Amino acid sequence: MNIEHFIAKRIAFSGSKSFTRVIVRIAIAAIAISMTVMILTTAIISGFKKEITDKIFGFWGHIHITDSNVNRNFEVTPIPTDESFYDTIRTLKRVSYQKEPSSIDQLLHRESPIVSTFSGIKGVYPFIILPGLLNTKEDFHGVLLKGVDTQYNWDKLNSFIVDGHPISYHQDSTSDELLISKNIAEKLHLKTNDKVVLNFIRDQDQIKKRFTICGIYNTGLEEYDRRFGIVDLKKLQDILGWASHEAQGMEVILDDVRDLDVYSDYIYYEVVPANYYVESIRAKFPSIFEWLKLQDINEKIILQLMVLVAIINMITVLLILILERTQMIGILKSLGMHNGSIRKIFLWHAAYIIFFGLLVGNLIGVGLAWLQKQFKFIKLDEANYYLDTAPIDIHFSTLITINIATLLITVLFLTIPTLIITRITPVKALRFE
């Protein structure tokens, strides 16, 4: 039998002085609050990053394949959409690659292991982005039109549509339907089924095309919502005078976004010819993703502060517990128990307090997170945060890690105040009241 654990269990669940009971309950409450804050912080920040990245990738896909001159001029350069290597990309399931060497690998001068991607390619779709001027009877607005074809994966875009329906494609003709953002619709006082005129410039000539608004979308990403509309790819091919097998680029959609950098490099170096350029959306729009990375710093600061609060709180409580049990310490020392064993008793006692605090904190934190996910009662300003409610994304592994790390770190720091036990002598302890 572990005598230290046995004694700690007895004194933890036995009656104590009323003052000590209050202090212990305050300690449990403080740890519970710290754990609640940590759970909600990780859940909201994880949910925030997931929702924003899902919106960006849902609108743009994951990887763009374009002409290699795309970054050196402002003209829309066509590439063929019927190249055989696109079929190679579509059939990619998993790719093996050498993982970047870790600091340990570099220190030991050993090669990093060969690993595989999590999944494969979901689809490859042509697109064209063309600037135009949207005209109504009263006003006008500059837009960028994204043309997509009948095979395009509308799963994500459908979730953004707040009124109307996606573009209806026709097998033998070009669709005149236009999907615009809520931002543009409000500025120009447009609604579903309204007729609008779009002006384009081709070879220094003005081209006018009439469209019918089929739907209104809202991603919450103002940078896109105030500029982009979506039309039939064939409409833009007609305006540009391109053939049906030509597009500005090919949009690659992955099964798992964790493979983004690997597939971006693999397609560029191993699949496409030298006259093609491959760019991940993360590299194409770095500002948003860098901004999302900053949220990790906020998360780390909050977690560290909450653990620090728990440590300071438990150090105070442990000193009070030692003070209350000074006579017991003297008796145990007079019976021959070593300082290390007595310190373990109080560390076990503190561990019980921390455990109950963590338990209560988990119940409150997970409960509040579940309520927010179901009822969305915490609202946000969509113009500033890109979301209208606080998102929640809880990972079981993260939850376990936070609990174990908090318990271990707090108990580890509690070994310092228990050193006071070594200075307590049996004679003074037995005379202590």
Buried (B, 14 or more C-beta within 10 A) or exposed (E): EEEBBEBBBEBBEEEBEEEBEEBBEEBBBBBBBBBBBBBBBBBBBBBBBBBBBBBBBBBBBBBBBBBBEBEEEEEBBBBEBEBEBBEBBEEBEEBEBEEEBEEEBEEEEEEBEEEEBEBBBBBBBBBBEBEBBBBBEEEBBEBEBBBBBBEBBBEBBEEBBEBBEBBEBEEEEBBBBBBBBBBBBEBBEBEBEBEBBBBBEEEEEEBEBEBEBBBBBBBBBBEBBBBBBBBBBBBBBBBBEBEEEBBBBBBBBBBEBEBBEBBBBBBBEEBBEEEBBBBBBBBEBEEBBEEBEEBEEEBEEBBEBBBBBBBEBBBBBBBBBBEBBBBBBBBBBEEEBEBEBBBBBBBBBBBBBBBBBBBBBBEBBBEBBEEBBEEBEBEBEBEEBBBBBBBBBBEEEBBEEBBEEBBEBBBEBBEEBBEBBEEBEBEEBBEEE
